[in-house]
Amino acid sequence: MRRRVLGTALEIAVPLAILALWAILSADSQTYYFPPLTDILDTFADTWLFERVGSDVVPSLVRLGLGYGIAALFICEGLISKRNALIGHVAVDPHQATRFASCGLQFLAEAGVAGLVEHYSEGSEIVLPRLLAEGRCFDLAFVDGNHRFDGVFLDLAYLAGLVRAGGVIFLDDYQLPSVARAVSFFTANLGWSIEETATTDDLHHWAVLRTALVPPERPFDHYVDF
Ligand SMILES: C[S@@+](CC[C@H](N)C(=O)[O-])C[C@H]1O[C@@H](n2cnc3c(N)ncnc32)[C@H](O)[C@@H]1O
């Protein structure tokens, strides 16, 4: 028993002693290759903790068109079942209170996941540029808002700046020419790919897009017909 206690004490004391020695020996260091330990810890904290946890580490989702919140509930269920409780979920819907009597938000509250959702009651054409200006970054976007060509095109153009490189954009109603045409600009010009489309139902398709891992270099007049 005594040996085990001594062993555990050594396991804690030795690394602490090494860190203390490292801190003392490096305290006045001016060299780039052997900076003071305190500088290393400060930089580590600035880079990986606090403000940047939200943008760099926590997986996040931006959803356009909350509606009745059915798809949102499925996504929350998936995230929770993967024990990924630290999600950031932004939902944008200008008609939630008027056309949907806030049913989507109410369902989320009843399911106990309202705390995961940051809701904006303006159109995506207003919210997305604001999120972009705030430097927000998302892993996944779910587009099911304004289905006209100009609405979808604008959503995707802003999402090009909001979704991380190699991120995923799920699009509902891909059977609509307006939606498919808007997507084709981004696959033809920005190196996005279509990973999967639904084929089971003739009347209702969806598509999963992957944004480019390395966005292509484009001259100022670059244009590929789509
Ligand atoms: C087909 S419904 C979405 C249904 C939803 N996916 C669900 O699971 O219940 C389309 C939604 O897009 C919203 N919408 C319409 N114009 C929008 C815009 N400019 N920005 C964001 N959402 C918009 C509508 O209010 C509506 O909630």
The ligand as an ORCA input file, in Angstrom:
! r2SCAN-3c Opt
* xyz 0 1
  C     -40.411     23.982    -46.267
  S     -40.330     24.977    -44.835
  C     -39.083     24.204    -43.855
  C     -39.565     23.013    -43.119
  C     -38.578     22.521    -42.084
  N     -37.385     21.970    -42.699
  C     -39.212     21.498    -41.165
  O     -38.588     20.494    -40.888
  O     -40.329     21.715    -40.693
  C     -39.552     26.444    -45.465
  C     -39.179     27.420    -44.394
  O     -38.380     28.441    -44.962
  C     -38.681     29.646    -44.317
  N     -38.213     30.797    -45.131
  C     -38.825     31.442    -46.140
  N     -38.064     32.463    -46.590
  C     -36.923     32.449    -45.856
  C     -35.747     33.262    -45.824
  N     -35.598     34.303    -46.654
  N     -34.790     32.952    -44.926
  C     -34.937     31.902    -44.086
  N     -36.021     31.096    -44.061
  C     -37.005     31.373    -44.926
  C     -40.195     29.564    -44.140
  O     -40.670     30.440    -43.154
  C     -40.339     28.104    -43.743
  O     -40.218     27.957    -42.360
*
